[in-house]
Amino acid sequence: MQKIINIVEGVVRMPAWRMAEPVNFTTLDGEQIAILGPNGGGKTMLADIIVGRHPLLLHDPEYDFSPSKKTMVADNIKYITFRDAYGGDNDRTYYLQQRWNQMEIDENTPTVGKKLQEAYDLALKTEGVEADQLTQQRDHLYSLFHMQPLLDKPIILLSSGELRKLKLTETLLTQPRVLIMDNPFIGLDADTRQQLRDLLGSIAKEGRLQIILILSKTDDIPPFITHVVEVDHMIVRPKKTLAEFEASRPTLPDHMLSQTMHDAIVALPYTHKEYHTHEVARLNKVCIRYGERTILKDLDWVVCNGERWALSGQNGAGKSTLLSLICADNPQSYACDITLFDMPRGTGESIWDIKRHIGYVSPEMHRAYQRDIPALRIVASGLKDSVGLYVKPTDEELEACRFWLDVFGLKDKENTTFLKLSSGEQRLVLLARAFVKDPELIILDEPLHGLDDRNRRLVKDVINAFVERHNKTLIMVTHYAEELPACIDHKLRLIRH
């Protein structure tokens, strides 16, 4: 049978990027592949080898992209990475509050429509692409992802889920022979996830596209997948059929957090500098608009001390915008009737007065974090509410940082710099950063993005343990109902306008 991708005894030239054993990886025409494994196990490293980002010793990967008429590997294999989906090429200039800052938007700010038109025009120029077929596919993608209402929306205002839909649409317009996607379903609401599975399934059935999915969450394996390749401890395991993988899938214990660590979290000392208020947050008739777009309209919401809220809604419903108001990252928050910890917004408190009592992690924060500094220093930056670390921590503070790295299974990663960690490990470091200052309000926006099954269960255990402490309030956003920890006792669902 036709071998679309064939790597035999592959060893990367640069020692820093080598797997623990030579790589053997072959995909045949008609196969649809899922690459699975733990965070830091080597999944992304394998993908980089497949697309040629890490050249090999002795012999390069062999490709047979027929019947595609395109000659370049880069035209035949498209790879959507976790980082790409948070904004693409302009991340160098991105900062955390940029999405909420209307001052950053002018006539030169690219819109969704402009970005997709550029992709369409570029695809038309590619050898072997037929205009009628491309137009039909574009219209189908626009319908599938509800892109029409977004076409005039500046990219800077997109939610993480909307950004992901944009990137998927942009990439599929190029009509690749092989499409590699890193965790394509995260950040998408349930309806869009199912629509994407159906779309990819129909494309796979047509036989014109080989799909390789890199998945951290094994429950995300769609039914069109035929084979599974597991990557663990930097070793690429032999390919299995989906049925063989399902039959051998190990069961996870009910809890990943040890009782000793659970008790240590609950018993952490208090600083006696906390706010002790009955109402943690009160929002009265909050309205947020960007141009002609209404994001939030007449929202009333009261969050009381000790409550554990699940915040849900479709992509673009305003979940992250709502959280940006509470965290004072959104300039419009000062024009709204918002009270936090009994302090009305705009009565003299600084942004740092607010952030000192809030632990926060989100897709926007992950995207903004581009500092390649050691994991321990990143956790320590949470004590100072800064992106970098500009004040030297005390020995006591460093011990607290090491404790939280240990909680999240990263004890041996404290000296590894951020950009050398896998995306899942990066998310765990940012979670440790959110918890390290023992905040009264912990806000977790899609905290389990990109985490493997064990770490997802671990984080849920950590959340449950943390809110057993006195004077702790939780707001959590997720598109997966099963990701919610058992402690959740209140729910708010936003409706997209």
Stockholm file with secondary structure:
# STOCKHOLM 1.0

chainA/1-497         MQKIINIVEGVVRMPAWRMAEPVNFTTLDGEQIAILGPNGGGKTMLADIIVGRHPLLLHDPEYDFSPSKKTMVADNIKYITFRDAYGGDNDRTYYLQQRWNQMEIDENTPTVGKKLQEAYDLALKTEGVEADQLTQQRDHLYSLFHMQPLLDKPIILLSSGELRKLKLTETLLTQPRVLIMDNPFIGLDADTRQQLRDLLGSIAKEGRLQIILILSKTDDIPPFITHVVEVDHMIVRPKKTLAEFEASRPTLPDHMLSQTMHDAIVALPYTHKEYHTHEVARLNKVCIRYGERTILKDLDWVVCNGERWALSGQNGAGKSTLLSLICADNPQSYACDITLFDMPRGTGESIWDIKRHIGYVSPEMHRAYQRDIPALRIVASGLKDSVGLYVKPTDEELEACRFWLDVFGLKDKENTTFLKLSSGEQRLVLLARAFVKDPELIILDEPLHGLDDRNRRLVKDVINAFVERHNKTLIMVTHYAEELPACIDHKLRLIRH
#=GR chainA/1-497 SS CCEEEEEEEECBSSGGGCCSSCEEEEEETTCCEEEECCTTSSHHHHHHHHTTSSCBSSSCCEECCTTCCCCCHHHHEEEECTTGGGTGGGGGGCCGGGGGCGGGCCTTSCBHHHHHHHHHHHHHHSTTCCHHHHHHHHHHHHHHTTCGGGTTSBGGGCCHHHHHHHHHHHHHTTCCSEEEEESTTTTCCHHHHHHHHHHHHHHHHHTSCEEEEEESCGGGCCTTCCEEEEEETTEECCCEEHHHHHHHCCCCCSCCSCHHHHHHHHTCCCCSCCCCCSEEEEEEEEEEEETTEEEEEEEEEEEETTCEEEEEESTTSSHHHHHHHHTTCSGGGGGSEEEETTEETTSSCCHHHHHTTEEEECHHHHHHCCCCCBHHHHHHHHHHTCSSCCSCCCHHHHHHHHHHHHHTTCGGGTTSBGGGSCHHHHHHHHHHHHHTTCCSEEEEESTTTTCCHHHHHHHHHHHHHHTTSTTCEEEEECSCGGGSCTTCCEEEEECCC
#=GC SS_cons         CCEEEEEEEECBSSGGGCCSSCEEEEEETTCCEEEECCTTSSHHHHHHHHTTSSCBSSSCCEECCTTCCCCCHHHHEEEECTTGGGTGGGGGGCCGGGGGCGGGCCTTSCBHHHHHHHHHHHHHHSTTCCHHHHHHHHHHHHHHTTCGGGTTSBGGGCCHHHHHHHHHHHHHTTCCSEEEEESTTTTCCHHHHHHHHHHHHHHHHHTSCEEEEEESCGGGCCTTCCEEEEEETTEECCCEEHHHHHHHCCCCCSCCSCHHHHHHHHTCCCCSCCCCCSEEEEEEEEEEEETTEEEEEEEEEEEETTCEEEEEESTTSSHHHHHHHHTTCSGGGGGSEEEETTEETTSSCCHHHHHTTEEEECHHHHHHCCCCCBHHHHHHHHHHTCSSCCSCCCHHHHHHHHHHHHHTTCGGGTTSBGGGSCHHHHHHHHHHHHHTTCCSEEEEESTTTTCCHHHHHHHHHHHHHHTTSTTCEEEEECSCGGGSCTTCCEEEEECCC
//
